[in-house]
């Protein structure tokens, strides 16, 4: 009888922990991003890897969040994320190769997660902005030359990136959630100097991703 009571207490405690709202957490996952509105520099755009002026890099994304205040059914917090993605194709040329297109970004934003009737389910939405670096709009293989005429690494442009995200976390263990899907939509605007022959300074952004979340249960 004592064992049964102890087991019941343990199970109740685990159940409460699973249902608890996380105050802070980190996550790591995989994301695919569609960059669109890019100019093909070849004479016949149909010969480009992407005839509609788009390329789809993918790769690792990770971040951390901190929820600090509850307002009605919404838990407000901050989110900091970043990642690196690559594609073997180009939107500006029919040429391609290993990591032909790259995208690196760091974004900071405000998020809100929502209480639902299901304690194991936490939908959320957020708006983020930050810095991105990519060669997606450049002519394929564009490089600079050193004083000795030796090619330097490929050129990349700097962008102000902003994106809205929406997703859902599913509580599976006291300190682990699954994030089966996260959708994003936004834009990148180039700033600073650019190379001669660059494509458009504004690029459309859409993303889809999934992640594993490691968090601390709330009090």
Phi, psi and omega in degrees: 000317180298320179298317180298318179296317180296318179297320179297320179296317180296314180296321177297318179296319178295320178298317178295322180294319180296322182282344184294148179275129182290139175268329181210151180193167174233156181214154176217140183195196183236139184222145173240131184238135176257118176258123187232169181080026184263142182276131172274127185270357180277158187296329178241102184307334181296341180278349178292157178302325178234107185294340182261020175068042181221157176215152189235077176289153178216159180170199185277136173232144177211164180184187179213152178222159177220117176268126189238346184207142176255128177234103184061233180274004186250135173255115184270149179195182178246154179222132176236125184219163177194167180185177177224133183225151182216157174221147177275001179248167178233146175271349183257353185205160174280348178288162179197188182158180182303122178055043182299324179240134180234153176214120175240137182213154172223123185231144176235138183204176177253133182234158175223125175255152192241136173290140175231173178289346178255116185293341182270000186240126181228092172287155181210162174215152180204161175236127185229155177212156179172212189247139174224152179226128185204155174252016187300327184265358183274153171305143185302131176075013181299131180225167170256162179248137175285174181300335179269007179081012180271130180300133173268174178303156182306147177291151172221149179257157177261138182228146163273122184244136174221141187207140173259139183236151172215138182197191181214139174251137178245120181284120181243333176221165183306328182235015182227130173242154170256135175248088187291334180204140171220128179249143180222150175213138182185214185201159172234132178240123182290144175222164182078191181289154179225161182282154176298133179088008177302153173281198184300149180276355179236129185232131177286145183231129169223141183219157172218139183204174177213156185203166169251133184247128175249123187218167171263135177292150179287165178290000000 
